[in-house]
Amino acid sequence: NRSNPGRKMVQPDAVVGDLRKTLCKFWSEHGSGFKEMWSELSVDERKMLIRTVSPHLAKSRTPKRTMCVCGCGEDMLGAFMLIPELNLDDLVGANTDGLGQDVATLLELAGSNSSEDKWIDD
């Protein structure tokens, strides 16, 4: 690394692999409890939980405001266009059009499909 010669370069594949292993372990240990907790929350409670973790998330697939709420001046439109399903309404299960997935479903898919010995090579 030119900016910091003593700093070790992190390999993106290793980071993704570590994240997948951690998610898979979390889901195997806590998945059923998380799904139960999630199903018992109201839509407003789900929104509050997600806003606590990710306050900059768009409210819907077609946000009226694209400037970051933190005041940094960043326009988030590119991120919204790249992953339109990553928005508050979809993640709490408020959309009924079948296009988005709620948080529990996404975590279950990611956690159950990820394993140390199953990798997709391009």
C-alpha positions in Angstrom: 0.0 0.0 0.0 1.7 3.2 -1.1 -0.1 5.5 1.4 0.9 3.3 4.3 3.8 1.0 3.5 3.4 -1.0 6.8 -0.2 -1.7 6.3 -1.3 -5.1 5.0 -3.5 -5.1 2.0 -6.9 -6.8 2.7 -8.1 -9.1 0.0 -11.8 -8.5 -0.8 -12.4 -12.3 -1.3 -11.1 -13.0 2.1 -13.3 -10.3 3.7 -16.4 -11.6 1.9 -15.5 -15.2 2.9 -15.2 -14.1 6.5 -18.5 -12.3 6.4 -20.2 -15.3 4.8 -18.8 -17.6 7.5 -19.9 -15.3 10.2 -23.4 -14.9 8.8 -23.8 -18.6 8.3 -22.7 -19.2 11.9 -25.1 -16.5 13.2 -28.0 -18.0 11.3 -27.3 -21.5 12.4 -27.2 -20.4 16.0 -29.9 -17.7 16.1 -31.9 -17.9 12.9 -35.1 -19.4 14.3 -35.1 -17.0 17.3 -34.5 -14.0 15.0 -37.3 -15.1 12.6 -39.7 -15.5 15.6 -38.7 -12.1 17.0 -39.0 -10.4 13.6 -42.5 -11.9 13.0 -43.7 -10.5 16.3 -42.6 -6.9 15.6 -45.1 -4.5 14.1 -44.1 -2.7 10.9 -43.3 0.5 12.9 -41.1 -1.5 15.3 -39.3 -3.2 12.3 -38.7 0.3 10.8 -37.3 1.6 14.1 -35.0 -1.4 14.4 -33.7 -1.0 10.8 -33.3 2.8 11.2 -31.2 2.3 14.3 -28.8 0.1 12.3 -29.0 1.9 9.0 -30.2 5.5 9.3 -29.3 6.4 5.7 -31.5 3.8 4.1 -34.0 5.0 1.5 -37.7 4.8 2.6 -38.9 3.3 -0.7 -37.7 2.2 -4.2 -38.4 5.6 -5.5 -37.1 8.0 -2.8 -38.1 11.7 -3.0 -34.9 12.7 -1.1 -31.6 11.3 -2.3 -29.3 13.4 -0.1 -27.7 11.6 2.8 -29.5 12.4 6.1 -26.2 12.7 8.0 -25.6 16.1 6.5 -22.4 15.1 4.7 -23.8 16.4 1.4 -23.5 13.0 -0.4 -26.1 12.2 -3.0 -27.3 8.7 -2.5 -29.2 8.3 -5.8 -26.5 6.0 -7.3 -26.8 3.6 -4.4 -30.6 3.7 -4.6 -30.5 2.9 -8.4 -27.9 0.2 -8.0 -30.0 -1.8 -5.4 -33.5 -0.5 -5.4 -34.8 -3.3 -3.2 -32.5 -2.2 -0.4 -35.0 0.2 1.1 -37.0 0.5 4.3 -40.4 -0.5 2.9 -39.0 -3.7 1.4 -36.9 -4.7 4.3 -39.8 -4.4 6.8 -42.1 -6.4 4.5 -44.4 -3.5 3.9 -44.4 -3.9 0.1 -46.9 -6.5 -1.1 -45.9 -6.6 -4.8 -43.6 -9.6 -4.3 -40.5 -7.8 -5.6 -38.6 -7.1 -2.3 -37.6 -9.4 0.6 -37.8 -8.6 4.3 -34.7 -8.7 6.5 -35.5 -12.1 8.0 -35.9 -13.7 4.5 -32.7 -12.1 3.2 -30.7 -13.2 6.2 -32.1 -16.7 6.0 -31.2 -17.0 2.3 -27.7 -15.6 2.8 -27.1 -17.6 6.0 -28.4 -20.9 4.7 -26.8 -20.7 1.2 -23.4 -19.8 2.6 -21.0 -22.4 3.7 -17.2 -22.8 3.8 -17.1 -25.5 1.2 -19.6 -24.0 -1.3 -18.1 -21.2 -3.4 -19.2 -19.9 -6.8 -16.3 -19.2 -9.1 -16.6 -16.9 -12.0 
